[in-house]
Amino acid sequence: MSTRRIVVVQAGLGQPSSTRLLGDRLGAATTDALLERGDEAEVVTVDLREHAHALADALLTGFATGALRQALDEVRDADAVIAVTPVFQASYSGLFKTFMDVLDDGALRGTPVLMAATAGTARHSLVLEHAMRPMFAYLKAVTVPTAVFAASEDWGTGGAGGATSSGSGLSGRIAIAAGELADLLTGRPARVERPDEFADPVPFEQLLGH
């Protein structure tokens, strides 16, 4: 049995946030889907609201430090990423895009990504296909075929709780997407810990000797 490290990146601004709620449900559904396939999951959530100021600083200086650096490393080292954004001005939020802008080069290359978005109306659901999927394709991520969109009406009784895995409501779409992500994960080896390249530095005198 392998333990898969899943990082949920969510850009919700409110507290509580429907974007955070959707990310939590996707993480839980993926955990269940992996258990059905004989694997375990460790889910870590990166709440971008907590890194807003640090993200602006990173854009200005070109360096990420502290908790933001740790969050970027979590994404880089993840076996899979669940990316959830609210929709602003018919696209992903600026906070969400800023985080993607400061990721290390190649951080998502080959990483399975489940995309999700929230908005007040279903008219914005195409954001997943015309904005998010092209961005992750550029970042060389492997996107799950089913993306999950949640409008305000999806959080009612029928959409949130009463649907099945047939995909007729939000619960069904979550189950399908989580299953697809689990299938991608179980078809590849778990990612190993990367060595710390600064843990055993070469002495400066030795470098001069070369």
Stockholm file with secondary structure:
# STOCKHOLM 1.0

chainA/1-210         MSTRRIVVVQAGLGQPSSTRLLGDRLGAATTDALLERGDEAEVVTVDLREHAHALADALLTGFATGALRQALDEVRDADAVIAVTPVFQASYSGLFKTFMDVLDDGALRGTPVLMAATAGTARHSLVLEHAMRPMFAYLKAVTVPTAVFAASEDWGTGGAGGATSSGSGLSGRIAIAAGELADLLTGRPARVERPDEFADPVPFEQLLGH
#=GR chainA/1-210 SS CCEEEEEEEECCCSSSCHHHHHHHHHHHHHHHHHHHTTCEEEEEEEEGGGGHHHHHHHHHHSCCCHHHHHHHHHHHTCSEEEEEEEEETTEECHHHHHHHHHSCTTTTTTCEEEEEEEESSGGGTTHIIIIIHHHHHHTTCEECSCCEEEEGGGGSIIIIISCCTTSSSHHHHHHHHHHHHHHHHHTSCCCCCCCCTTSSCCCHHHHHHC
#=GC SS_cons         CCEEEEEEEECCCSSSCHHHHHHHHHHHHHHHHHHHTTCEEEEEEEEGGGGHHHHHHHHHHSCCCHHHHHHHHHHHTCSEEEEEEEEETTEECHHHHHHHHHSCTTTTTTCEEEEEEEESSGGGTTHIIIIIHHHHHHTTCEECSCCEEEEGGGGSIIIIISCCTTSSSHHHHHHHHHHHHHHHHHTSCCCCCCCCTTSSCCCHHHHHHC
//
